[in-house]
Amino acid sequence: MMTQRLWLGLAVVYTTTAVIQLYLLASTGAVWAGTLTAIGFLAALLCVLAAWKASKRERDDTRKADPHQP
């Protein structure tokens, strides 16, 4: 559960940074801001996927440790 929360927290940070870069892109038209926006949203997406895998892995570990399962 802790690993999933860490990945989700990092995704929030990357998304917030990407939104700020998107604002800079809209207000100044700087190409570098557009590039950083795309990278930020991609990094956030990858963090969400890592959080999903971490939660799936934790559920699988819990099932293996259940003494009632054959």
N, C-alpha and C positions, 0 to 999 in steps of 0.2 A: 504494500500500500504506500509506503514511504517513497519508493522509487517512482511510482506513478505520479505522485504529487509533485515530486521534483521536476519531472519531465513536463507536467502541465504548467508549473510555475515558469519554467524556462520558455515554454510556448507563449505564455502571456507576455513575457518580457520582449520576445522577438516580435510579437504582433504589435505591441505598443510602439516599439522602435520603428517598425515598418509603416505604421500609420503616421508617425511624425515625419518620416522621410517622404511619404506620400503628400503630406501638406507642403513640405519644402518643394517638391516637384511641381505641385499645382501653383504655388505662389511665385516661384522663381524660374521654373522651366529648366532647372539644372538636370542634365542627363545623368550625372552621377547619383542624384537623389532617386531617379527612376530605377537605376541599377541596384542601389541599396534596398529599395522597396521590394523589388522582386526577390532579392536574396533573403531579406527578412521574412517575407511570407513563406518562402520555401523552407527556411529553417524552422519556422513555427509549425508548418505542416509535418516536417520530419519529427519534431518533438512530440506532436500529438500521436503520430504513428508509434513512436517509441513508448509512449505512455500506454497506448492500447496493447502493445506486445507485453509490456511489463505486467499489466493487469491480467492478461491471459495466462502468462507464465505463473503468476501467483495463484490463480484459480486452479491451474493444473497441479501445482505443488500441494495445495490444500486437499485436493481429491486423493492424491497419493497417500497422504498422511491420515486419511479417514479410516479408523479401525473397523467401521461397519461395512466397508466395501470389500468385496472378495479379492 
